[in-house]
């Protein structure tokens, strides 16, 4: 946890103490997971079987009369194999003030640590830039670290404006020497490099305008500050061994996300333009990227309560093979989402990502089903194939896996 995050938590807790809360909730979950790799690892010290435990608790306190609330959500994981995957994070710890001002609209102000999500597509979230990726959690880059921030939201009939001051930077997590799903050279997180002299104390700024017009929902975003996608430069660790050094640049990014709903169709688009990012060759490059596609849902298939969604998207990055932020710079994605709509919340997602320029491909499956009121069984699997020896994914060619999780929620 950064010093800014800790300070925000202490300030919030101190402010919360004088008055009695109207509402108090404590929820959370505890999960045991096992991850099995069918192939022998490439690197020494790696294992074919991993086990881990994680827990997350959410403390929520609300004062209805004043419009204040306090949310604290700590997270901890213990991993049997990779010490770097054993980690603690404060996912959320923020104070929220809500005010409805006549003729001016609804104002929300929050201070502390929070998670903010932008995006609409399935295969990748291009414009989602506020929070840093917690890469040791899952390779799909969906899990994020808590971000210290000040945020002001103003909601009017003509749309919502969100302004962010990001008071501190979170470094990306990477698997360690004994971890699977890593590059041939270990990423040395002990000596990160920054373009800014302020390093991880640099203050970043972001803004977003969002609105809904009939069936169209869209957002326009802007970010200036430290890139969440580090360039990985060759270097040496303190013992003289070859490693990769994460280098965090200063960037400007403009983004757009949009979703149009018409009957069973969801038409989706995300795009960005970025300046200041280093490519895989270590050269600064301006570029643009986009992902566009659709999701079509067959409701009540076979006269049942079940729904079946068909997804298709195309990912494009103008840097092509020089892209260092995506698996593929030019790729097609197809998927199927099945939802049982039963009391057990049974659902399954299958996805297939194919590089347009090479034989490289990625298959993944995600499924879950609840048992009783508190238990959930989840399954996740990933297969990477068709990667050439010089491919960006060559280091993962033996890291296909299947994972089972058993979660208790309270």
C-alpha positions, 0 to 999 in steps of 0.5 A: 500500500502506498503512503498516499493510500494509507493516509487516505484510509486514516483520514477517512476512518478519523472522519467516520468516527464521531457520528453513528452510522445509519447503515453498516454492512460487512461482506466478503468472500474466502476462496481456495484455488488450485491451478493445474498445468498439463505440460512440464515447465520451461524454467527451473523452479516452476511447478505443474500444480499450484494452490492458493487461498485468498480473502476479501472483506468489504466494510461499508458504512453510510450516513443517510442524512449527510450523504456520506459513506465509507468503504474499505475493501482489503484483499490478501492472497497466499500462493504455494509457489510464487512469493510474488503472488502472495500479496496484500492490496487495499482494493478500496478505502474511500470516503464518498460525499453525495450532494443534490444541488437544485438546478446544478445537478448531483455532485459526488466527491470521493477521496481515498483508494478506489477502482474505476472501470471504463469500457464495453468490449469483451476481449480487451479493455483499451480505454480502462486506464485509471487502475494498475493491472494486478498481473499476478492474479490472472493473465486476462488483466481483469484484476486491478490494484486500488488507486489513490485518488480524488474524484469529482462527479457531476451528473446533469441531464446532458451527461456526467462529468468525472474529474480525477486527480490520481495522487500516487502511482501503483507499479504493475505486479509480475510473476516471480522466478518460480511463477508460471505465465511469465516471460523467459527473463524475470521482470525485476520489480525491485528497480523500476525506472520512470521517465518522471523525476517524481517517480511513483509520486507523480500526480496524474490527471484524468477526465471522462464525459459519459452520456446516454442518448436513446439506445446509445451509451458512450464515453469520452476520456482523457488521461495525462500521467504515468503509463500503466503499461510499462516498457520492459527493457533488458537489464541486470539485477543486483547479482548481475543476472539478465532481467527485464526492467519495467520503465514507466513513461509519461503519456497522453491518451484520448479514448472513446467507448460506445455501446448501441443496444437494439433488440438482441444486438449490442454493438460495441466499440473502444478506441484510443490515441496515445502519445509517449508510449515505448514500443517493443523496440524501446522507441517512443511511438504515437499510435492508435488502437481499436476494438469493435464488435457485437454481441447477439443474444438468443433469449429463452433458447429451446423454450427454456429460461436459458440465454445464449450470446454470440460475440465477435470482435476485431482488435487492431493496434497501429504498432502491429508486432511492435505493440507491447501492451496486447497479446496480438496487434491485429486479431479476431475474437469470437466467443459464446456466453451461456447463461442458465438464468437459474437460482444457482447463477450458472454461466459459462463463457468460451472465447477464441482469439486468433492473430491475423498475421501469425498462427498464434491463438488463445482459447479460454473458458470461464464457468461458475455455479453457486451451491446454496446461498454461500458457496460457488464453484468456478472453473477457468482454463486457457490454451495458447498455441501456434506460437513461433519461437520469436513470438510474443507468446512463445514463453507461454507455450507450455503454460496452458492450465485449468483452474478450479476455485471454491468460494465461500461468501458471507 
